[in-house]
Amino acid sequence: MPRKIIHALLITLLMTGVVSAQMPKPGVTLKGDKPSRTKEQKEYDKAIDREYQSKLKEIPEQNKPDPWGNIRSTAPAAAKNKRQ
């Protein structure tokens, strides 16, 4: 009997610790740490993004290598015995 009570208290204490870990701590906020960006900063970000996208379009298209190209010398043969 005392063993069941001790186990029940232990489980309750452990669950209380899990619940308290999920609650927000006073004075700790993740949203309000950074001030919002000004209109000039947003325009600067957009200009940089446009420049980046234009530079990406200037990169020539790469040929994709065939990893089995050296191993396969001929096309695979058609299956002789097809089951229907």
Distance bins in CASP14 RR format, pairs under 12 A and 6 or more apart:
PFRMAT RR
TARGET T0000
AUTHOR 0000-0000-0000
RMODE 2
METHOD distances of the structure
MODEL  1
1 7 0 0 0 0 0 1 0 0 0 0 0
1 8 0 0 0 0 0 1 0 0 0 0 0
2 8 0 0 0 0 0 1 0 0 0 0 0
2 9 0 0 0 0 0 1 0 0 0 0 0
3 9 0 0 0 0 0 1 0 0 0 0 0
3 10 0 0 0 0 0 1 0 0 0 0 0
4 10 0 0 0 0 0 1 0 0 0 0 0
4 11 0 0 0 0 0 1 0 0 0 0 0
5 11 0 0 0 0 0 1 0 0 0 0 0
5 12 0 0 0 0 0 1 0 0 0 0 0
6 12 0 0 0 0 0 1 0 0 0 0 0
6 13 0 0 0 0 0 1 0 0 0 0 0
7 13 0 0 0 0 0 1 0 0 0 0 0
7 14 0 0 0 0 0 1 0 0 0 0 0
8 14 0 0 0 0 0 1 0 0 0 0 0
8 15 0 0 0 0 0 1 0 0 0 0 0
9 15 0 0 0 0 0 1 0 0 0 0 0
9 16 0 0 0 0 0 1 0 0 0 0 0
10 16 0 0 0 0 0 1 0 0 0 0 0
10 17 0 0 0 0 0 1 0 0 0 0 0
11 17 0 0 0 0 0 1 0 0 0 0 0
11 18 0 0 0 0 0 1 0 0 0 0 0
12 18 0 0 0 0 0 1 0 0 0 0 0
12 19 0 0 0 0 0 1 0 0 0 0 0
13 19 0 0 0 0 0 1 0 0 0 0 0
13 20 0 0 0 0 0 1 0 0 0 0 0
14 20 0 0 0 0 0 1 0 0 0 0 0
14 21 0 0 0 0 0 1 0 0 0 0 0
15 21 0 0 0 0 0 1 0 0 0 0 0
15 22 0 0 0 0 0 1 0 0 0 0 0
16 22 0 0 0 0 0 1 0 0 0 0 0
16 23 0 0 0 0 0 1 0 0 0 0 0
17 23 0 0 0 0 1 0 0 0 0 0 0
24 30 0 0 0 0 1 0 0 0 0 0 0
24 31 0 0 0 0 0 1 0 0 0 0 0
27 33 0 0 0 0 0 1 0 0 0 0 0
34 41 0 0 0 0 0 1 0 0 0 0 0
35 41 0 0 0 0 0 1 0 0 0 0 0
36 42 0 0 0 0 1 0 0 0 0 0 0
37 43 0 0 0 0 1 0 0 0 0 0 0
37 44 0 0 0 0 1 0 0 0 0 0 0
37 45 1 0 0 1 0 0 0 0 0 0 0
37 46 0 0 0 0 0 1 0 0 0 0 0
38 44 0 0 0 0 1 0 0 0 0 0 0
38 45 0 0 0 0 0 1 0 0 0 0 0
39 45 0 0 0 0 0 1 0 0 0 0 0
39 46 0 0 0 0 0 1 0 0 0 0 0
40 46 0 0 0 0 0 1 0 0 0 0 0
40 47 0 0 0 0 0 1 0 0 0 0 0
41 47 0 0 0 0 0 1 0 0 0 0 0
41 48 0 0 0 0 0 1 0 0 0 0 0
42 48 0 0 0 0 0 1 0 0 0 0 0
42 49 0 0 0 0 0 1 0 0 0 0 0
43 49 0 0 0 0 0 1 0 0 0 0 0
43 50 0 0 0 0 0 1 0 0 0 0 0
44 50 0 0 0 0 0 1 0 0 0 0 0
44 51 0 0 0 0 0 1 0 0 0 0 0
45 51 0 0 0 0 0 1 0 0 0 0 0
45 52 0 0 0 0 0 1 0 0 0 0 0
46 52 0 0 0 0 0 1 0 0 0 0 0
46 53 0 0 0 0 0 1 0 0 0 0 0
47 53 0 0 0 0 0 1 0 0 0 0 0
47 54 0 0 0 0 0 1 0 0 0 0 0
48 54 0 0 0 0 0 1 0 0 0 0 0
48 55 0 0 0 0 0 1 0 0 0 0 0
49 55 0 0 0 0 0 1 0 0 0 0 0
49 56 0 0 0 0 0 1 0 0 0 0 0
50 56 0 0 0 0 0 1 0 0 0 0 0
50 57 0 0 0 0 0 1 0 0 0 0 0
51 57 0 0 0 0 0 1 0 0 0 0 0
51 58 0 0 0 0 0 1 0 0 0 0 0
52 58 0 0 0 0 0 1 0 0 0 0 0
52 59 0 0 0 0 0 1 0 0 0 0 0
53 59 0 0 0 0 0 1 0 0 0 0 0
66 72 0 0 0 0 1 0 0 0 0 0 0
68 76 0 0 0 0 0 1 0 0 0 0 0
69 75 0 0 0 0 0 1 0 0 0 0 0
END
